[in-house]
Amino acid sequence: MHRSLGTAVYTLGSSPKERERLRQQSADLRSHSVTLLDQVELGPGGSAIDLGCGPSGALDLLADRVGPNGQVTGLDSNPTHVALARSFAREFGLNNVTVVESDARRTGLPAASFDLAHGRLLLINIPVPEEVVQEMVRLVRPAGWVVADEADTGFPLCYPPHPAWNRLCEIFVTSYQQDGADPYIGRRLPELFRRAGLVDVGVEARADVHPIGHARRTLVPDLVRSMRPKILERGLAGEQELRELDRTVRRHLADRRTLVIPFLYFLTWGRKPEASGHPRIN
Ligand SMILES: C[S@@+](CC[C@H](N)C(=O)[O-])C[C@H]1O[C@@H](n2cnc3c(N)ncnc32)[C@H](O)[C@@H]1O
């Protein structure tokens, strides 16, 4: 866990494998972010911030939307992720992107300085997500947009069913909850947005089915691998059980007849009212 910014929690750690998984994730969730950005107004010359951008996040997509005269800020609390995001921007010639190290709950950036605040799989790591949503609202100008794509682990689907899959999901959810984060955050997004005073709130859910060979087909065992030290430390499972579950679940998922939808994702958007002092709650 990275602790340089006080109480920041990132339950999945920052091993080289986890960093690689996050880079791959950016590519895999690209279509979600395209859908989300299509719901809002962000065009050439605009400004956007990607909170909890990780090693790449949606920086390229946002940079593309705002064009060379626009400005994108990536923000992450993990200095390793910040360094990787900077190299990502350099590597892909994203000259309109700057990356800063800060806590998404208290960025220290000026209020009303962006047209759009974006967060993907950030709130699922935050014990009090309201704090980040409020900060996102503060960061956008009146009539600007706040958008988020968050998972909800409440409906993991594996068919044919397998007890090892159920057990792995149970371990995953319990460990996440013990970090104080909410693995069912996805369904709460529209409510969080409305309570923060956003209007024109919209939501769309995604249930991605991953075929053999797709990186996210093994998302649950991969995440459990990233969380392994914590799971062992907390006594949620022993070394041998984890090894056996990992092997059994991966074998089950390697069978092309197995259908898997690891999580649901909720794409949510909302607009800051023009007159920010008197929000219209919809
Ligand atoms: C699951 S990753 C998602 C990365 C990226 N948004 C994406 O979708 O590819 C979550 C990221 O949030 C960052 N993070 C966690 N807590 C944070 C906080 N309080 N402030 C800023 N970043 C945070 C982590 O360091 C990590 O890079």
The ligand as an ORCA input file, in Angstrom:
! r2SCAN-3c Opt
* xyz 0 1
  C      -7.497      0.752    -10.204
  S      -6.348      2.036    -10.483
  C      -7.146      2.821    -11.860
  C      -6.179      3.566    -12.746
  C      -6.824      4.298    -13.933
  N      -7.846      5.236    -13.513
  C      -7.414      3.346    -14.944
  O      -8.627      3.226    -15.021
  O      -6.646      2.713    -15.671
  C      -6.634      3.194     -9.165
  C      -5.633      4.330     -9.121
  O      -6.067      5.271     -8.140
  C      -4.928      5.741     -7.425
  N      -5.403      6.239     -6.120
  C      -5.890      5.536     -5.066
  N      -6.230      6.361     -4.066
  C      -5.957      7.631     -4.498
  C      -6.097      8.928     -3.921
  N      -6.595      9.099     -2.697
  N      -5.719      9.987     -4.651
  C      -5.226      9.849     -5.915
  N      -5.052      8.640     -6.500
  C      -5.426      7.546     -5.813
  C      -4.022      4.528     -7.338
  O      -2.689      4.900     -7.075
  C      -4.214      3.920     -8.717
  O      -3.295      4.431     -9.624
*
